[in-house]
Amino acid sequence: MAWNNGPLLVHHGTDAGSAQAIAPLISGHGHRINLALTRLISDFGRGFYTATNGYQARQWANQRALRLGAGAAARVISFSIDRTSLDALAHLAFVSDDADIYHLVVFCSHGHPNHGRTGGPYDVVHDRDSRSKLRCTFARRCAP
């Protein structure tokens, strides 16, 4: 198949209750991603984490359901994103497993909100495992 710059399919692993709160509206437009409900202390800081790998998202969903305990069900929500809509976002990419990614994770896990940037945090951080943290700017500008 030839490259055509088609949509990017990303997956978010969560629990059933959160999936219902996040899922696209019935009209099929927009989403209800509320970054105020996300954790400040996480790998790349506060954000909406997705994976291009569906298996990875299922693993995250299963881990979340286990943490929540009895009655919690794992769910994966998928979003199709126009790649061109990502052009205006500030990206940081880690293409190898080196000390830089470790240092950023430690920095963010201590509650530093802006990735050490004066202009605010990166909108998207990609790591070697194809995880991406899509932040508030994504939610505003790149509605799935």
C-alpha positions in Angstrom: 0.0 0.0 0.0 1.3 3.4 -0.9 1.8 6.2 1.7 -1.1 8.7 1.7 -0.7 10.6 5.0 -3.9 9.2 6.2 -5.4 9.6 9.6 -3.4 8.5 12.7 -5.2 6.0 14.8 -4.5 6.2 18.6 -5.8 4.3 21.5 -6.4 5.2 25.1 -6.6 2.4 27.8 -8.9 3.2 30.7 -11.9 1.8 32.7 -15.5 1.6 31.6 -16.7 4.6 33.7 -13.9 6.8 32.4 -14.4 5.6 28.8 -18.1 6.6 29.0 -17.1 10.1 30.3 -14.4 10.6 27.6 -15.9 8.9 24.5 -17.0 11.1 21.6 -20.4 12.7 21.9 -23.3 10.9 20.4 -23.2 13.3 17.4 -19.8 12.0 16.6 -18.1 15.3 17.0 -15.6 16.3 19.7 -14.7 14.5 22.9 -14.9 15.1 26.6 -11.3 14.9 27.7 -10.9 16.7 31.0 -7.3 17.2 31.8 -8.2 18.4 35.3 -9.0 14.7 36.0 -5.6 13.5 34.9 -2.6 12.9 37.2 0.0 15.6 37.4 2.6 13.0 38.5 3.1 10.7 35.6 5.7 9.8 33.0 5.5 13.1 31.0 3.3 15.1 33.4 -0.4 15.9 33.2 -1.9 14.8 29.9 -4.0 12.4 27.9 -1.9 9.4 27.2 -2.4 7.3 24.0 -0.7 4.6 22.1 -0.5 3.8 18.4 -0.3 0.2 19.5 -3.7 -1.2 20.5 -2.1 -4.0 22.5 -0.2 -1.4 24.7 -3.5 0.4 25.3 -5.2 -2.8 26.3 -2.4 -3.5 28.8 -2.9 0.0 30.3 -6.7 -0.6 30.5 -6.2 -3.9 32.3 -3.8 -2.4 34.8 -6.2 0.4 35.5 -9.1 -2.0 36.1 -6.9 -4.1 38.4 -6.0 -1.0 40.4 -9.7 0.0 40.7 -10.6 -3.5 42.0 -13.8 -5.5 41.9 -16.4 -4.5 39.3 -14.0 -2.4 37.2 -13.9 -3.2 33.5 -11.1 -2.4 31.2 -11.9 -0.4 28.0 -10.0 1.0 25.1 -11.1 4.1 23.3 -9.8 4.8 19.8 -9.5 8.1 18.0 -8.7 8.9 14.4 -6.7 12.1 14.0 -6.0 14.1 10.9 -2.1 14.1 10.8 -2.0 17.6 9.4 -3.9 18.9 12.5 -0.8 17.8 14.5 1.5 20.2 12.6 1.1 23.2 14.8 1.8 21.3 18.0 5.1 21.3 19.9 6.6 17.8 19.8 9.4 16.1 21.7 10.4 12.7 20.4 12.6 10.0 22.0 13.8 7.5 19.4 16.1 5.5 21.6 16.2 4.3 25.2 18.8 6.7 26.5 19.3 8.8 29.7 17.3 11.8 28.3 13.9 10.1 28.5 14.7 8.8 32.0 15.7 12.3 33.1 12.4 13.8 31.7 10.3 11.1 33.5 12.1 11.9 36.8 11.6 15.6 36.3 7.9 15.2 35.6 7.4 12.7 38.4 8.5 15.5 40.8 5.6 17.6 39.7 7.3 20.0 37.3 4.6 21.1 34.9 6.3 22.6 31.9 8.9 20.1 30.8 11.6 22.7 31.8 10.5 25.0 28.9 9.8 28.7 29.3 7.1 28.6 26.7 5.0 25.9 28.5 5.1 22.1 28.1 5.3 20.2 24.9 1.9 19.4 23.4 3.0 15.9 22.4 5.8 13.7 23.8 6.6 10.5 21.9 8.7 7.8 23.4 10.3 4.7 22.0 7.3 2.5 22.9 5.0 4.6 20.7 3.3 6.1 23.7 2.3 9.7 23.2 1.1 12.1 25.8 -1.4 14.4 24.1 -1.9 17.5 26.2 -4.5 20.2 26.5 -3.5 21.8 23.2 -4.3 18.5 21.5 -7.7 18.5 23.1 -8.4 22.0 21.9 -6.9 22.0 18.4 -7.0 18.4 17.3 -10.5 17.2 18.2 -10.6 13.5 17.2 
